[in-house]
């Protein structure tokens, strides 16, 4: 029995507006949770609430704004409110190359920074004032006087001893000298030479003795100066301690509950005391507080404005953006750095909360993925230049103390990347133990349609769009079924939905309408197609001109119209393809020309093997399959992939075998199994519409149509123009369950069912094909006998 064409009502599932209780979307309550994502939401909730190592989250699904928005909104609802912290770097006075990290209560980093600035300003006042006080000056003068008295007393004693020996201690430009004297007068050289030899010898001995005693006294001078400097240092320390005691005590009292801050303040105090001279005035003027960078606070993360755990999305997860960086400044042609130039990364900002990343972007950045995993395993975040990490940087750099890391990572990516990471990266499953798999579509029932109306209202409200009337909402829902390629389901991706809503609102505004109507939806859809259909238009034009050979009328042996879908960006459209087949005597080979020239994909090659298996089992189960056949997609210059043309291919082959022509007014799409049963294929709407457009272009005759698997009926959401043509019987959609159904329609002749003896009804398509194969087999057997030696 020949299959009957589908009525127009079977080609599209309309949305009944009478089921709606609203007039416009303004009357609909906004949605509070994602629709159709119960499994994914449960996984999100589990990952957020469990407190254990490695329970980070991977969100599976097509990437887009909807995933980020869903995850962010959900995290905002569940984000914990445990105490937050600020993070800041301060100078390490024991090791300046390893700055110290301070973890502070929320909002305290700003306070500490301002306190340290104020402290420096206070010290610049207190320390100079103390050192300029009368008490300090008097005590310093006493120390100087003590040193002077020691030196003076030593010289006085030596002077008196010299006088007792008849010698005088003289002060010369070159130092001290001893000279003999007589009657209170110093003897010159001529007078000295006139003295008796015994007297001269005595004077020489006294001089040597006094010189030695002078040298002994002079050797004491460095020790006296050292004692003076030590007493001076002790005095300065004492005075400095007195000057800084009050401001430091006040700060330590303020931070009495933060031991690390108190320890840091003690270090600052010791350094200030040691370097008190840095705070003294130059030429009576106070120094600039900004010069004292060593006492400043570098706020790494300031969470003072947050009310719950931070939720950070890093759109550009480079190594530096994720793990932080150390900046440098040029000074006299040299790059220098210090702890104030350490900058936070996304992991720093998300510490104590959640970090959302696009996994594809992370994997594309060199060394970022490995560094992220290391930070999660170590539970600490170390900031170091990438060049230093790789051993490329030989100059000295900072090695800041690591930050304790407590963060949940949420990766967003497609399913392929998830499964590839699971397979190739053995550490991945240790760190990302939870997968939230978002549904691409959902069942289309009364509840889901109601929820979808709420989703539409929510997107309109969030994006300040014009409200939609009920007919416009119904058309949007119908379009979501078409996007799902299934009349019984709804596509859940909000990116495309929002685009449609925005563009429809635009067309309504162009028409000076405050409410979006059905015509605005149609205008938006038409505009989307028009912006992207240049290549489709060119292909259709070449078919019309006869450059691409497609027939929509007549009958030809071994030639059939197959259907394929071309995907260009976000635009999919159907294009008919001519499939031809030839047969001849051979050894059971069915040649797939696409595969032979490496233009056939693996799935297409599998389909061709199924075709070969079907032909052998159907027509030559008890005899040798003695044919050689070839099948090809004509004028195909790219890779052919998929199995949706296998029914068309086997029909072309059987036509060539039976020598019965196939109708060119019909096109075929559908996969098949080894038993010849038709199986559903993808892109069914685009394929049907593609052939319809070509038929309309060439002229509708009323005989044209498309053969589709019966299992694809539920996927039909065809455009109105095509449905109208079906209603007028200008175009037809035929459902088929088996290859024989397709043959009967294409040849306008019964295919014929096999009987118990393995034969087909006389004159049927299958009978003629089998008869041809038997004839090939007989020829091969006769040829083999005639060629054997025994036949001579």
Phi, psi and omega in degrees: 000130181288136180296144180265145180292154180284140174289160184300326182292344178274353186267356185199138176253108181281157176261121186280113182288343179291343178279350183275140179259007183243160175265311174227170180295346177295338181271000185259136176288142180290156182278142181252349181213155178300148181263142175069021184233040183299318181297313182294320180294322178296320178295319177301313181298317180297314182296324181288321189273333182286135181249083181206153183291137174091357182270055171275171193237139171243121180264115182267142177146172178297129181293152180167176183295331184294323179294314180297317182294317181298312181295315181297314180297320180292319179296323179297329179283325186256352184304130183291159182246029177294161184306133178265165183227153168259157178231137177212153176256139175230164182291140172261108186288337176283325181216087184301339180281352179234078182304150185266136177265137177241128174261118187240154174300156182309127177087351184281341183295318178296319181298313180296318178301312180294324179295321181290324176296316179294324179299314180298317178298320178294317181295326178292345176262311186294313187294310177300321181297320180292320180287343178263005182284159180295322181300315181294317182297319180295317181291324176294321179295323178297318179296318179295320180294322179298317178294318180296319181296320179297315180293317182294316180297320180297317181290322180297315179299318181291325179295316180295320180294322179295319180296323179294340180260007181078026181238159177232138177271117183254143173262115180244166177301337182262006180125206179271151176211154179248140180219144179287152177225158180212126182057037177079005181243139178284130181280136174274184186294321182292322179291322179297322182290338181278348180290155176301154184298323180296321180293319179297321182294320180297318180297319179298320180295316178300319181297315179298318181296315181293321177299320180295318178295325177296317179297321178298320180292318181297325179296340178280342184302312180302321179295320179295319178294322178296316177299322179296313181297322179294316178295322177296318179297317178297321177295314179299318178298315181297316180293319180295316179301320179297320183290324187264350187301313184295307181297323180289321178297321178296318179293316181297325177293321179296326182248035184296337180268007180236089184303322182293325178291320178297318177298319178296317179296324176298320179295318178298317181299316179298318181292322178297316180297319181292325185248040183299330181300333181295340183264355182282156184287146171255118180056036175081001181254144177287147179280160180283128180299334182291347178288344186262060182298328183300339180256005181278172179241126177264104180286115180276312180223126178242107181259022186296334183271352185276149175248349176211182184303142181294141175237109187244132171247120179257109184279342181230077188280063173288171180303312182291318181294333183270315187253002180090173183211166175241111181281163176229154175235151181269130178222112181057039178082003181242137177277124180232162179212166174205180187296339180285351181258012174279128183245144182284150171253181181298326179295323176297312184292330181271357183302129184088002182216232190224139178237123181257129182225147169274117188297324180298320179292321179296316183292335181279344181271126183303130172068359182289316182297314180294321180292322178296315179296319180297319178297320180291320178294316183281344184058032175209153187241116182250125180265118177211146180300143180298322180297323178290322179298324182271358179081014180275338184259117182259348179283161182288140180217174180284150172231079185298150174300143181290149178264130176297129188251126176221091187215149172258126179262132175243110176267137177242124182194175182280171185291323182301313180297323180299312183289328176294318178295319178300323185279317188263337182246102185289342178277342186301313183290340176286331184259333181236080187275352183240131176242127175253104186266106182280135177288142176276336179209175183215158179300145178262095177228184185300317181294316182291325177296319177298315179296324180292323175300319177296320178298316178299316179297321180296313180296323178296316181293315183294331185251011176054049180263165173294144179286156185252145173275175188294325178295322178293319178297317180299319180293323177297317180296319177298321179293328177292329174293320178296320177298328177279354184054039183199122180290347182258007181222166179234133176290133187261358182287124184274347180299305181294324179298314180296321177302315180295318179296317181295317182289324177295319177298322178299313182292328176295318179294325178297329179267009179060039177249137177274337179248130179286131181248176181303320182297330178289325176296313180297321178297319180294316180295317179297320180295320178300316180293316183298325181292339188241000191261023180300313183292319177300315180299319180295319179296314180298324179294320179292327175294318180297323181281350179089005177291315172263122189274105175225124178256138178241017176205163180087183180224141182218138177284132175070020181225134184214155175268112172268169183231137178223166180240131175256130180249116179233105184064234179262013184246124178245136177213152182268145179222130175287147179230135178279125176247130179234156180216144174231152180228156178197174177295136181192200185246036176082023181263132172245108188274122173265102185298325177302315181291322183297328180259015177061035173249011178248132179283173184296319182291321177296320178296321176299317180298322179293324176293326176294319177301315179299317179297319181295315180298315181296314182287330186278324187244341187220048182288336184244002180226161176296140176276094190257052177231160172232122183232157175225143179228138182210149168274111182290145177054038176252122185240012177233182181289132175259123183226153179104168182242012185287352179260005187294325176294317178297320181294317181290327176294319178297321180293315180294324176298317179295325179290315185275348183062028176258127183288152178256143179290129178273354178278354179244146173241155185231138168221146179152142174270165178216155173260184184294342179267001178088005181285137179285138181236148184297151179230168179268168177063030188297320181294315180296323180294313180297314182294326178297315180290323178300317181299321179291318178297316179298321179297320181275345181112117180287131182252346184093350178261351189276155179176185183229139175262127181228155174298143179301329181292348179270356183301319182292348181266356187284125172216071189274155184292158188297320181302317180292319179297322177295321178295323177295319179299326180272004181060033174267348180207153188221145173242117182253122174276140179230150178248345186209159176304323181297326177298317179295317180298317181298319180287318184288327183258353184054045184204148180295135178287321179092133180258143182287144178262185183295334181278355179088018181247159179254158178303138182302132177087351179287167180300311182297326178297312181296320178294317179294319179300319179296319180293319178297322179296317176302317182297316181297318178299318180295319180294315180297321180294319180296322180293317181292334182272349183281153181299326183294339182281350182284000000 
